[in-house]
C-alpha cells in the first residue's frame, strides 16, 4: 500500500505543479495565494485514485463569470455585499490599499465587472499567455501533449513489465 500511496502522491504533485504554473502564468498571483496554499491531494491507495481540491473560487477564475451573473447592482443602496467585501479584501491584498480607498477601488472594479464580466479585457495585461481562464484545461493539455506523467509511470511500473509489488500492495 505504501508504494501505491507514493506513486499516487507523485502523480498528484506533478499535476498540481503544472496547474500552479498556468495559474501563475495567467497572472493570478497574489501573496499569499490561497489557491496554492489550500491545494490538497486526496490519495486513496485502495481505489488506486488521486484527486485534488483547492479554494472554492478557483471555478470562477477557471471559467470566468458573465456580466449578467456579477452579483452587483450599481446604486442599489444595499447595506452590505459579500461580493464587495471580497473585492475589498482583494484590493487590500493585491494593491495594498486600506479603508475607504480600498472600498472605493472595489466598487470601481465591480462596475467594470458588471459591464464586461470576469475576467475583464484589461486584466489580460497580467497574463503571460494572453488567457485568464482555462488554467486547468491548459495544464491538462500540456500534461497529455508532453507526456509528463509517463516518466513517473515508467519509473514505478517499468516500460514492459508491471511492478507486481505495487499491484499486489
Buried (B, 14 or more C-beta within 10 A) or exposed (E): EEBBBBBBBBBBBBBBEBBBBBBBBBBBBEEEBBBBEEBEBEBEBEEEEBEBEBBEEBEEBBEBBEEEEBEBEEEEEEEEBEBBEEBBEBBBBEEEBEEEEBBEBBBEBBEBBBEBBBBBEEBBEEBEEEBBBBBBEBBBEBBEEEEBBEEBBEEBBEEEEEBEEBEEB
